[in-house]
Amino acid sequence: MADESPKAPPPPAAPGPEAAARPAAPPAAKPDLLRAPVPSPAADRLRERFPEEVLEVSYYAGDVLVRLRKERFQEIARFLRDDPGLRFDYLSNLTAVHWPQKPKPFEIVYHLYSIGKRHRLTLKLEVQDGEEAPTACGVWPTANWHEREVFDLFGIRFTGHPDMTRILMTDEWVGHPLRKDYPLEGKPEDHVQYREVTTAEHVYTYEKASIRGFGWKKEVEKTGEGNG
């Protein structure tokens, strides 16, 4: 009777020279947890209600950022404030960022918070140099001073603002100090010394012979030693 026991499989063939020289596959990239999506009813409602106005939704460290077209911004702002499921009743901050290399170099950033719902949302608008953005004063009163500050430091005007004037710099100030094209250390004419130093204290004065910045100046008394 023939032996019917199963035969052992043949050993695997040795890899050829091409397989041996093939580099190992790179390790899989680790997910960026800082930019991981998080649930956001606000972003979902905006996509549903204003699909043509939402340009991008992104995430960072658990915050949700929505980039919008500016044409219907006031309508979107009222919707976010008045919708019963959202109730973004507080504009906690409004600021701007200058990106000179971008086609639209100015980014206006709105930080919204719902006191009752206890959730937050960040909105972004992009504008050209010299292009105005719609005011948010009629929706969130805190926008009044915030928009004046953005105008003062970046030069962005807001259409419909009741008092589009400087709030930090003097009225005769030339330029907008938070733009990237503004000199980092200011202009020499910005640093005015209104009176001579007459005490032995340390005072903050501008070194007119150098554009490197500020330096401490110590007045020396008759004894040759300062008290600062």
Secondary structure, DSSP 8 states (H G I E B T S, - for coil): ----S-----------HHHHHS----------GGG-----HHHHHHHHH-TTTEEEEEEETTEEEEEE-STTHHHHHHHHHH-TTT---EEEEEEEEE-TTSSS-EEEEEEEEETTTTEEEEEEEEE-TT--EE--TTT-TTHHHHHHHHHHHH---EET-S----SSS-TT--S-TTSTTS-TT--GGG----S---SSSEEEEE-TT-SS-EEEEE---TTS----
